[in-house]
Amino acid sequence: MEDHRNPSQHPVIVIGGGPAGLTAAIALAEAGVPTALVARSRSDDRRTSALLHGSVTALDTLGVWTRCERDAAPLRRMRIVDDTVRLIRAPEVCFDAGEIGLDAFGYNIENRHLLAALDARAAELPRLQRFETDATSVVTGDRSASVTLADGRTLTAPLVVGADGHRSLCRAAAGIESDSHRYGQTALTFNLSHSRSHRDTSTEFHTESGPFTVVPLPGLRSSLVWVMRPFEARRVAALDPGALAAAIERRAHSLLGSVRVEPGYGTFPLGVATTRGLARRRIALVGEAAHLIPPIGAQGLNLGLRDAAAIADLVAGMHRHGGADGGSTADLGADAVLNRYEATRRTDVATRGLAVDLLNRSLLTGFLPVQGARGLGLYLMDRIGPFRRAVLREGVAPMAGQPRLMRGEPL
């Protein structure tokens, strides 16, 4: 019988079984770092994620992408349509991945398929030990952190990677405060089947209440993120299937022909949260534990995957420096490691969060100069090729904070 009183020691503990947590754990274990993963399997998440080129490259490098590629749809074109009725309207803009030398900006995939591929890869790695339970407490000390599990077991490690979402237990244990703001918007998410081809094109309609974004899935299917005021979201969510499909067709201007809404939908209030640090007290935060931004421009999850790749890169290098077993010189949770992680990720996180926040606010405001600035920016992107390509490259593969995995370089 296992003795739950004696802590189980590991070089790194990753808490959280979403894409960011699983990617961090897989990257660490594949690089030779013995890693404990505390996470329940999640197989029923029908939401979708738009993975940009760098994220797909990282997953391919880790041996994950080949397991789920057939369940993903390429995003070869992106279209932005100003669907407001305001005095100042932006021109319609369409971007093609070929402009920046890519076959696709990225791929859209249901989370259940992505998580299944990550789970399968994680199960193959001998240096990754998974604990199918929840963490109930995290306590940090001078030399290590201690994690108590729901089943009574205790794990210790010099470093904990917190990928446990926006209500992060790890963030609280690290003493990192978070500043948050609610937008007064609600996002409804659906999966749809439709009669017309999406032609591998993601279309984002900008409305006065927020974006209405249709993103391709394989075949004659798409995912939809519909952002609106809370009272309107409640009304739309209460519609019967036929009325809901008709409302979606009208808002999409029949772009996809007749639609059928697949069973199940998600609803969540929109907000932004910025932490006052990304790492402290032997804890490094990744994904929504570190930042929360609205689902606009496919930035949130891709930020989290870059977090995961960055901490794995730093820790793998430290582990090799300390010897095959970590050695006494490899303190993987030392302040020097956490400070480097913070410095590596802070600019990327701050600039993405600011850009998404400003775009969303520009849709909600009635202030004409702000509307004009948004329209001018899209006009310049439409008309000036070098500017458009620079913005596209930065959106898909940021110059700041592009970890090695995102460049296809194994750790």
Secondary structure, 3 states (H helix, E strand, C coil): CCCCCCCEECCEEEECCCHHHHHHHHHHHHCCCCEEEECCCCCCCCCEEEEEHHHHHHHHHCCCHHHCHHHEEEECEEEEEECCCCCCCCCCEEEEHHHHCCCCCEEEEEHHHHHHHHHHHHHHCCCEEEECCCEEEEEECCCCEEEEECCCCEEEECEEEECCCCCCHHHHHHCCCEEEEEEEEEEEEEEEEECCCCCCEEEEEEECCEEEEEEEECCCEEEEEEEECHHHHHHHHCCCHHHHHHHHHHHCCCCCCCEEECCCCEEEEEEEEEECCCEECCEEECHHHCEECCCCCCCHHHHHHHHHHHHHHHHHHHHHHCCCCCCCCCCCCCHHHHHHHHHHHHHHHHHHHHHHHHHHHHHHCCCHHHHHHHHHHHHHHHHCHHHHHHHHHHHHCCCCCCCHHHHCCCC
